[in-house]
């Protein structure tokens, strides 16, 4: 199903389904330009935690993630130590994956080594100059040349859990690309 009519009568991308939180996320966040080092660090971290899981799982756990990861403040997260890793591993409110937790802390340390605004400028430098709106979900790629390049550049700087598929999902969620299918009330907004 490419489009779905919501309870408010609006046409939305079919992946939204009937979940109210997914509707809110689709309407208010997904595909809207997101800027700022902390906001992009949060998105990178959550997309990394999402790898292998559904986004709704992460979305439902996002308030707890924000709480235990100090609102994804890179300076605070960069200072996390082994006791913090143990605390996070014991928290059932998040995804308890040691490799992803360690990657988030390591990635925060890399962000703190960057100049203010550098992460934002760096990530947005991979946004394509043009992007064709998909007519169907079958037309939405899992990766693109731009997400491949972003992934490679981030990995080259030492970032982890930033594969091309994960980075394309980040590009979609941060508005670097707009993959709302034709006919969706958010397409082109």
C-alpha positions in Angstrom: 0.0 0.0 0.0 1.7 3.2 -1.2 -0.6 5.6 0.5 -2.9 5.3 3.5 -5.8 7.6 4.6 -5.4 8.5 8.2 -8.2 9.1 10.7 -7.9 12.8 9.9 -8.6 12.1 6.2 -5.0 12.9 5.1 -3.1 10.7 2.7 0.2 9.5 4.1 3.0 7.1 3.1 1.7 3.6 3.6 4.5 2.6 6.0 2.8 4.8 8.7 0.0 2.3 9.2 -2.4 3.0 12.1 0.1 3.9 14.8 -0.5 7.4 16.2 3.2 7.9 17.1 4.3 6.8 13.7 1.7 9.3 12.2 3.1 12.1 14.3 6.7 11.2 13.4 5.8 11.1 9.7 4.0 14.4 9.8 6.3 16.4 12.0 9.8 15.0 11.6 10.5 12.5 8.8 11.8 14.3 5.8 12.1 17.7 7.4 15.5 19.3 7.4 17.3 18.8 10.6 20.4 20.7 11.5 22.7 21.1 14.5 25.5 18.9 15.7 23.6 17.5 18.8 20.5 16.8 16.8 22.5 15.0 14.0 24.5 13.1 16.6 21.3 11.9 18.2 19.9 10.9 14.8 23.1 9.1 13.9 23.1 7.3 17.2 19.4 6.2 17.0 19.8 5.1 13.4 22.8 3.0 14.6 20.7 1.5 17.3 17.9 0.8 14.8 20.2 -1.4 12.6 18.4 -4.8 12.4 15.3 -3.5 14.1 12.2 -1.5 13.1 12.2 2.2 13.5 9.0 2.1 15.5 10.9 0.2 18.2 13.5 3.0 18.4 10.8 5.7 18.2 8.9 4.2 21.2 12.2 4.0 23.2 13.5 7.4 22.1 12.4 9.2 25.3 14.3 6.7 27.5 17.3 6.9 25.1 17.3 10.6 25.5 17.2 10.4 29.2 20.0 7.9 29.7 22.2 9.4 27.0 22.0 12.9 28.5 19.8 14.2 25.6 22.6 13.1 23.3 24.9 15.9 24.3 28.1 14.8 22.7 30.4 16.3 25.4 28.5 14.4 28.2 28.2 11.2 26.3 31.9 11.4 25.4 32.7 11.3 29.1 30.8 8.1 29.7 32.9 5.3 31.3 32.6 1.6 31.9 30.2 2.2 34.8 28.0 4.1 32.4 28.2 1.2 29.9 27.2 -1.2 32.6 24.3 1.1 33.6 23.1 1.3 30.0 23.4 -2.4 29.5 21.1 -2.9 32.5 18.5 -0.5 31.2 15.5 -2.4 29.7 14.2 0.9 28.3 16.8 1.0 25.5 18.4 -1.4 23.1 20.9 -3.2 25.2 23.6 -3.9 22.7 27.2 -3.3 24.0 28.7 -2.7 20.5 26.1 -0.1 19.8 26.5 1.6 23.2 30.3 1.7 22.8 29.9 3.0 19.3 27.7 5.8 20.5 30.2 6.8 23.1 33.1 6.6 20.7 31.2 8.6 18.1 30.4 11.2 20.7 34.2 11.5 21.4 34.8 12.0 17.6 32.1 14.7 17.5 33.7 16.6 20.4 37.0 16.7 18.4 35.2 18.6 15.6 34.7 22.3 15.5 31.2 23.6 16.3 28.9 23.1 13.3 31.4 20.8 11.6 29.3 17.6 11.9 26.3 19.4 10.5 28.2 20.9 7.5 30.0 17.6 6.9 26.9 15.4 6.9 24.8 17.9 4.9 27.6 18.0 2.3 26.5 14.6 1.1 22.9 15.7 0.5 22.1 15.2 -3.2 21.7 18.3 -5.3 18.4 16.9 -6.7 16.3 14.0 -5.8 13.4 12.4 -7.7 10.2 11.9 -5.7 9.3 8.2 -5.6 6.0 7.2 -7.0 6.0 3.8 -5.1 8.0 2.4 -2.2 9.6 0.0 -4.6 11.4 3.0 -6.1 12.9 4.0 -2.7 16.5 2.8 -2.6 18.2 1.2 0.4 21.4 3.1 -0.4 22.6 5.7 -2.9 26.0 6.9 -4.1 25.6 9.8 -1.6 24.9 7.5 1.4 27.8 5.2 0.3 30.1 8.3 0.3 28.8 9.6 3.6 29.3 6.1 5.2 32.8 5.8 3.8 33.8 9.3 4.9 32.4 8.8 8.4 34.0 5.4 8.8 37.3 7.0 7.6 37.0 9.4 10.5 36.5 6.5 12.9 32.7 6.6 13.3 30.9 3.2 13.8 27.5 1.9 13.0 27.3 4.2 10.0 26.8 1.8 7.1 25.4 3.0 3.9 21.8 1.7 4.6 21.9 3.3 8.0 23.1 6.6 6.5 20.4 6.6 3.8 17.8 6.2 6.5 19.4 9.1 8.3 19.3 11.1 5.1 15.6 10.4 4.8 14.8 11.2 8.4 16.8 14.4 8.4 15.4 15.8 5.2 18.6 15.4 3.2 16.3 13.5 0.8 12.5 13.6 0.6 11.1 10.1 0.1 7.5 10.9 0.8 5.8 9.1 -2.1 3.7 11.1 -4.6 0.3 11.9 -3.2 1.4 12.0 0.4 0.2 15.2 2.1 3.9 15.8 3.2 5.4 15.3 -0.2 7.4 18.3 -1.1 6.6 20.2 2.1 
